[in-house]
């Protein structure tokens, strides 16, 4: 059975889905996206993703093409049509098709392009990698300065993923002015003396929806949290390290640039936060 996708108001088999070659998402990376996880057939942190989507669009002077309720209905319909139990829903909105290529923005009434599709990921919550952790390398952060906007400009993160693969590790952490910013597609943390340390919010990192939830749960569990930058040396000397993202939830990091973190195995703080996040998020799923 072919996957059903959503394109500009229509539910279509993926083979029939088409977007214009003049779409600014294709020509200019002029668009934003969100990825919402699905567990037990329900959407995780949907309200947060919808709120960040509206913020990203606003930062690019793009109008929200529909209400949050309409967006939720489309997500639910795609989950149902594709029988997704565990997986993700990808959403992308671009400035649309102005009819030709031009650096200038098209008229404000140009119809945006709205695309959604699902990805089935059985075993997403029980990912065995969380039991062993991942290894990362560090690379210079040379991305544009507005990383807080979740745009489709993902070439450098893709190159960083490939650099990690070439180094026979799992991911890369970006470093700017001597300080870690974030991972290729995730927010990053270290744990030292029981304290969770992660970079503060600003234009230089994505305002992660999973990040916000995990930090809230950590504080509710009486864990100490400090939001500040840290160096690779500090991370290598930490007791634990981990990252958060919508699709990986809380994932331990056990090696950075060839050096083990702590014991070289996933730590108790990351394990507990993953457990809390999954439990609480499932309770609130829609």
C-alpha positions in Angstrom: 0.0 0.0 0.0 1.3 3.4 -1.0 2.0 6.0 1.7 -0.6 8.8 1.8 0.8 12.3 1.9 -0.7 15.8 2.2 0.0 18.5 -0.4 -1.9 21.8 -0.4 -5.2 20.5 0.8 -5.2 17.1 -0.8 -4.4 13.6 0.5 -2.5 11.8 -2.2 -0.5 8.6 -2.8 3.1 9.7 -2.6 3.7 8.8 -6.2 1.1 11.4 -7.2 2.5 14.2 -5.0 4.0 17.2 -6.9 5.5 20.6 -6.1 6.4 23.2 -8.7 10.0 23.6 -9.7 9.5 27.3 -9.0 8.7 26.7 -5.4 10.9 28.9 -3.2 11.5 26.0 -0.8 13.2 24.2 -3.7 15.0 27.2 -5.1 15.8 29.3 -2.0 15.4 27.0 1.0 12.7 29.6 1.8 10.6 27.5 4.2 10.3 26.0 7.7 9.5 22.6 9.0 8.5 20.6 12.1 8.8 17.0 13.0 6.3 15.6 15.5 6.8 12.1 17.0 4.0 9.5 17.2 3.8 7.0 20.0 0.9 4.6 20.4 -0.8 6.3 17.5 -0.8 9.7 19.3 1.1 12.9 18.7 3.8 13.9 21.2 4.2 17.6 22.2 2.0 18.7 19.3 1.1 22.1 20.9 4.8 23.0 21.3 5.6 22.1 17.7 2.6 24.2 16.5 3.7 27.2 18.6 7.3 27.0 17.3 6.0 26.7 13.7 4.0 29.9 14.1 7.1 31.6 15.6 9.4 30.4 12.7 6.9 31.6 10.1 6.6 35.0 11.8 10.4 35.4 11.9 10.4 35.0 8.1 7.4 37.2 7.5 5.3 34.3 6.4 1.6 33.9 7.4 0.4 30.8 9.2 -1.7 29.1 6.5 -4.2 27.4 8.8 -5.2 27.3 12.5 -3.5 24.9 15.0 -6.7 22.9 15.2 -6.7 22.4 11.4 -3.1 21.4 11.5 -3.8 18.9 14.2 -6.6 17.4 12.2 -4.3 16.9 9.2 -1.7 15.3 11.4 -4.3 12.9 12.9 -5.7 12.1 9.5 -2.3 11.2 8.1 -1.5 9.0 11.2 -4.8 7.2 10.7 -4.5 6.8 6.9 -1.0 5.4 7.2 -1.7 3.3 10.3 1.3 4.9 12.2 1.8 3.4 15.7 5.3 4.7 16.3 7.0 7.1 13.9 6.9 10.8 12.9 4.9 13.3 11.0 7.0 15.7 8.9 5.5 19.2 8.1 7.0 21.7 5.7 5.7 25.2 4.7 7.4 27.3 2.1 6.7 30.7 0.7 5.2 29.0 -2.3 5.4 29.3 -6.1 5.8 32.8 -7.4 5.9 31.5 -11.0 9.5 32.2 -11.7 12.9 32.6 -9.8 13.6 35.9 -8.1 15.5 36.8 -4.9 12.8 39.2 -3.9 9.9 37.8 -1.9 6.8 37.3 -4.0 3.6 39.3 -3.3 2.2 38.6 0.2 -0.9 36.9 -1.1 1.2 34.2 -2.9 -0.2 30.8 -1.7 2.2 29.0 0.5 3.1 25.3 -0.1 2.1 23.0 2.7 3.4 19.4 2.7 3.1 16.7 5.3 4.1 13.1 5.3 4.6 10.3 7.8 7.5 8.0 8.6 6.8 4.7 10.3 9.5 3.9 12.9 8.5 0.8 14.9 10.5 0.5 18.1 11.0 4.3 18.4 10.5 4.4 22.1 12.4 1.2 22.8 15.4 2.2 20.7 18.2 -0.1 21.8 20.8 2.6 21.1 19.6 4.4 24.3 21.1 1.4 26.3 24.6 1.8 24.8 24.7 5.5 23.9 26.3 7.2 20.9 29.7 8.7 19.9 30.2 12.2 18.5 32.9 14.3 17.0 33.1 18.1 17.2 33.3 20.4 14.2 33.2 24.2 13.7 29.8 25.8 13.6 29.6 27.8 10.4 25.9 28.0 10.0 23.9 31.2 9.6 23.2 33.2 12.7 19.4 32.5 13.1 19.4 28.9 14.2 16.4 29.6 16.3 14.3 29.6 13.2 13.6 26.0 12.1 14.3 26.5 8.4 14.9 23.9 5.7 18.5 25.1 5.3 20.0 21.8 6.4 23.0 21.4 4.1 25.7 22.0 6.7 24.0 19.7 9.3 23.9 17.1 6.6 27.6 17.5 5.8 28.3 17.3 9.6 26.3 14.0 9.7 28.5 12.7 6.9 31.7 13.9 8.6 30.6 11.9 11.6 29.9 8.8 9.5 33.3 9.1 7.9 34.8 9.2 11.4 32.9 6.0 12.2 30.8 7.7 14.9 27.1 8.6 15.2 26.8 12.4 15.2 28.6 15.8 15.5 28.5 18.6 18.0 29.0 22.1 16.6 31.5 24.5 18.3 31.5 28.3 17.9 34.0 30.6 19.7 35.2 27.7 21.7 31.8 26.7 23.0 29.4 23.9 22.1 26.2 25.2 20.5 24.2 22.1 19.6 24.2 18.8 17.7 23.4 18.4 14.0 19.7 17.9 14.8 19.5 18.1 18.6 20.1 20.0 21.8 23.1 18.9 23.9 23.8 18.5 27.6 26.4 17.4 30.1 26.0 16.3 33.7 28.6 17.2 36.4 28.2 16.5 40.1 24.5 15.8 39.5 24.0 19.2 37.8 22.5 19.3 34.2 24.3 21.9 32.1 23.0 23.0 28.7 23.4 26.1 26.5 20.9 28.9 27.2 18.4 29.9 24.6 19.3 32.5 22.0 19.6 32.9 18.2 22.5 30.5 18.1 20.5 27.3 18.9 17.1 25.8 18.1 14.6 26.3 20.8 13.9 22.5 21.2 10.4 21.4 22.1 11.8 18.2 23.6 14.5 20.4 25.4 11.8 22.5 27.1 9.9 19.5 28.2 12.9 17.6 29.5 14.2 20.6 31.5 10.8 21.1 33.0 10.6 17.5 34.0 14.1 17.7 35.4 13.3 20.6 37.6 10.1 19.0 38.8 12.2 15.9 39.8 14.4 18.3 41.9 17.3 18.0 39.5 19.6 21.0 39.3 19.8 22.7 35.9 22.2 25.4 34.7 21.8 27.0 31.4 25.1 28.2 30.1 27.7 27.4 27.3 30.3 24.7 27.9 33.4 23.6 26.1 34.4 20.2 24.5 37.0 19.8 27.2 34.4 20.3 29.9 32.1 17.8 28.2 34.9 15.2 28.0 35.4 15.7 31.7 31.7 15.4 32.6 30.1 12.5 34.4 27.5 12.1 31.6 26.4 13.7 28.3 23.2 13.4 26.3 21.1 15.0 23.7 17.4 15.6 23.2 15.3 15.7 20.0 11.7 15.0 18.9 12.6 11.6 17.4 15.3 10.4 19.8 13.8 11.8 23.0 16.8 11.6 25.5 19.9 9.9 24.1 23.1 9.3 26.0 26.5 10.4 24.5 29.3 8.1 25.7 32.3 9.4 23.7 33.4 12.8 22.4 36.3 13.2 20.0 37.5 9.7 20.9 37.5 10.3 24.6 34.9 8.4 26.8 32.5 10.5 28.9 32.4 9.3 32.5 32.5 5.5 32.5 32.0 5.4 28.8 28.5 4.0 29.3 25.1 5.7 29.6 24.6 7.4 33.0 21.7 7.3 35.4 20.6 10.9 34.9 20.0 10.5 31.1 18.3 7.2 31.7 15.9 8.6 34.3 15.1 11.7 32.1 14.3 9.4 29.2 12.0 7.4 31.3 10.2 10.4 32.7 9.9 12.1 29.3 8.4 9.1 27.7 6.0 8.4 30.6 4.8 12.0 30.9 4.7 12.7 27.1 2.5 9.7 26.5 0.1 10.8 29.2 -0.3 14.2 27.4 -0.2 12.9 23.8 -3.1 13.9 21.6 
